[in-house]
Amino acid sequence: MTIPILFEDNHLLGISKPVNVPTQEDASGDPDLVNLLKADLKERYQKPGNVYLGLVHRLDRPVGGAMIFAKTSKAASRLSELVRSRQFSKSYLAVVHGKPASSASWKDWLLKDEKTNTVKVVRAGTSGAKEALLNFRTLATSDGLSLVQVELLTGRSHQIRVQFSHAGYPLYGDQKYGAKVNQPGQQIALWSIFVGFPHPVTKEPVHIISRPPMEYPWTHWDTGIYASAVDSLK
């Protein structure tokens, strides 16, 4: 499996995650991103013994795009602190059904059912629920679909999928959270386009950018709209 490398130095590894690859080992037993990358680092650098690779954030299995990993424990610790202090920016593109507002900020409380691996919006104060915050803007709308750019302020499980579905705008291809799927195997239209943060060692800005694949529904709009979305984040 070819995993595109977008950024690499002695401390960090930035990649574009392929869709339908689990971020880490799960019950499926399928090859996972962490172990695939460890094997690649071991081979490329001829490292003896175990290879360290710190997982800083996750993407759902059907989601692709920009991710960052730590190659040292020091970098992992500092990146985790950047995430906690909200100095770690994550931006996504999604294709949703319907026409959301031109821009909005949403705050919901999410509760995960571990048995079914599903998440739902619940009332504030519900036991076990976690606060979920995001901002979004609508970039384009046509033929009943909208392209939205989402900034995640918290990193809850299935957060974008659940919050948009709850608001009445399920993601294209997301059968789990209410979208009508016309074709078997239809891919969820959610892509991690940008991860940005100050480098944990040099403090210089790091931008990891990955554009969505040029296949439907992403091809529903001209590629220039994706270039503009990326430029707005730099």
C-alpha positions in Angstrom: 0.0 0.0 0.0 1.4 3.4 -1.0 0.9 6.1 1.7 1.8 9.6 0.4 4.3 11.4 2.7 3.5 15.1 2.9 6.1 16.2 5.5 8.9 14.5 7.3 11.8 15.5 9.5 13.6 13.9 12.5 10.6 14.6 14.8 7.4 14.4 12.7 5.8 12.4 9.9 2.9 14.0 7.9 0.9 11.7 5.6 -2.2 11.6 3.5 -4.3 8.7 5.0 -5.9 6.4 2.4 -9.7 5.8 2.8 -10.9 2.6 4.4 -7.7 2.0 6.3 -8.1 1.9 10.1 -5.8 4.4 11.9 -4.7 1.7 14.4 -5.4 -2.0 15.1 -9.0 -2.9 15.4 -11.2 -6.1 15.6 -11.2 -6.4 11.8 -7.5 -7.4 11.7 -7.0 -5.4 8.5 -3.7 -3.6 8.0 -3.7 -0.4 10.0 -2.0 2.9 9.4 0.3 2.9 12.5 1.8 -0.5 11.8 2.1 0.2 8.0 4.0 3.4 8.7 6.2 1.7 11.4 7.1 -1.0 8.9 7.9 1.7 6.2 10.2 3.6 8.6 11.9 0.5 9.7 12.7 -0.5 6.1 13.6 3.0 4.8 16.0 3.8 7.7 17.0 0.2 8.3 16.2 0.5 12.0 16.9 -2.5 14.3 14.2 -3.4 16.8 10.9 -1.6 17.4 10.2 1.7 15.7 8.5 4.5 17.7 5.5 6.3 16.1 3.3 8.4 18.3 -0.4 8.7 17.4 -1.5 12.3 18.0 -5.0 12.4 16.5 -7.2 9.9 14.6 -9.4 9.8 11.5 -12.4 7.4 11.2 -11.7 4.5 8.9 -13.7 5.8 5.9 -12.1 9.2 6.1 -8.9 10.1 4.3 -6.5 13.0 4.2 -3.9 14.9 6.2 -2.5 13.4 9.4 0.5 14.0 11.6 2.5 11.5 13.6 5.4 11.9 16.1 8.6 10.1 15.5 9.9 10.7 19.0 8.2 10.5 22.5 9.3 14.2 23.1 7.5 15.3 20.0 4.4 13.2 20.8 4.2 14.8 24.3 4.6 18.3 23.0 2.0 17.8 20.2 -0.5 16.4 22.7 -0.1 19.5 24.7 -0.7 21.6 21.6 -3.9 19.6 21.0 -5.0 20.2 24.7 -4.3 24.0 24.5 -6.0 24.2 21.1 -2.9 25.3 19.2 -3.5 22.4 16.9 -5.8 23.2 13.9 -7.7 20.7 12.0 -9.8 21.5 8.9 -12.0 19.2 6.8 -14.0 19.3 3.7 -17.4 17.5 3.5 -20.1 17.1 1.0 -23.5 17.2 2.7 -27.1 16.8 1.6 -29.1 20.0 1.7 -28.1 23.7 2.1 -26.7 24.7 5.5 -26.2 28.3 6.5 -23.4 30.3 4.9 -21.4 29.9 8.1 -22.1 28.9 11.7 -20.6 27.6 15.0 -22.2 24.6 16.5 -22.0 23.3 20.1 -23.5 19.9 21.0 -23.1 17.2 23.6 -22.2 13.8 22.2 -22.6 10.4 23.8 -20.9 7.3 22.3 -22.4 3.8 22.5 -19.3 1.6 22.6 -21.3 -1.6 21.8 -22.6 -0.3 18.5 -19.8 2.2 17.8 -22.3 5.0 17.2 -22.6 8.5 18.6 -25.7 10.6 19.2 -26.5 14.2 20.3 -27.9 14.4 23.8 -28.8 17.0 26.4 -26.1 18.9 28.3 -25.5 17.2 31.6 -26.1 13.7 30.3 -23.8 11.3 32.0 -20.8 10.4 29.9 -21.6 13.0 27.2 -18.7 15.2 25.9 -18.9 18.8 24.5 -18.4 19.0 20.7 -17.5 22.3 19.1 -17.0 23.1 15.4 -17.1 26.1 13.0 -18.1 25.7 9.3 -18.7 27.7 6.2 -20.5 26.7 3.1 -18.3 27.0 0.0 -20.8 25.9 -2.7 -24.3 24.4 -3.3 -25.8 22.7 -6.3 -28.2 19.8 -7.1 -29.1 19.3 -3.5 -25.5 18.9 -2.3 -23.3 21.4 -0.5 -19.5 21.6 0.0 -18.6 22.7 3.5 -15.3 23.5 5.1 -15.2 22.5 8.8 -12.9 23.6 11.6 -12.9 21.2 14.5 -12.4 22.7 17.9 -12.8 19.4 19.7 -12.0 15.9 18.4 -14.9 13.7 19.4 -15.6 10.4 17.8 -17.7 10.8 14.5 -18.1 14.4 15.5 -18.6 16.0 12.0 -20.8 13.2 10.8 -23.1 13.3 13.9 -23.4 17.1 14.2 -24.2 17.6 10.6 -26.7 14.7 10.6 -28.4 16.0 13.7 -28.8 19.5 12.1 -30.4 17.8 9.1 -27.5 17.8 6.7 -26.1 14.2 6.6 -22.8 13.6 4.8 -23.0 12.2 1.3 -22.5 8.4 1.5 -22.8 8.2 5.3 -25.4 5.5 5.7 -24.7 5.1 9.5 -25.9 8.7 10.2 -28.8 9.1 7.9 -27.7 9.7 4.3 -29.4 7.9 1.5 -27.0 5.6 -0.3 -27.9 4.9 -3.9 -25.0 2.6 -4.7 -23.4 -0.1 -2.6 -20.0 0.9 -1.4 -20.6 4.6 -1.8 -17.7 6.4 0.0 -18.4 8.9 2.7 -17.5 12.4 1.5 -15.3 13.6 4.4 -11.7 14.6 3.9 -9.0 16.0 6.3 -7.6 18.9 4.2 -5.4 20.6 6.7 -3.5 20.1 9.9 -1.5 23.1 11.3 0.5 23.7 14.4 3.8 25.2 15.7 6.6 22.6 15.3 7.2 21.0 18.7 10.9 21.6 18.5 11.6 24.5 16.1 8.3 26.4 16.8 8.0 27.2 13.1 4.5 26.8 11.6 3.9 23.4 10.1 1.0 23.0 7.5 0.0 19.5 6.3 -2.3 19.8 3.3 -4.1 17.1 1.4 -6.7 17.7 -1.3 -9.6 15.2 -1.8 -9.5 12.7 -4.6 -10.8 13.9 -8.0 -13.8 11.5 -8.0 -17.5 12.0 -7.4 -18.8 13.8 -5.4 -15.7 15.9 -5.1 -15.7 16.5 -8.9 -19.1 18.1 -8.6 -17.2 21.4 -8.2 -14.3 23.0 -10.0 -10.9 22.2 -8.6 -10.3 25.9 -8.1 -12.6 25.9 -5.1 -10.3 23.5 -3.3 -7.2 25.6 -4.0 -9.1 28.6 -2.5 -10.0 26.6 0.6 -6.4 25.6 1.2 -5.1 29.1 0.6 -7.5 30.4 3.3 -5.9 28.2 5.9 -2.3 29.1 5.4 
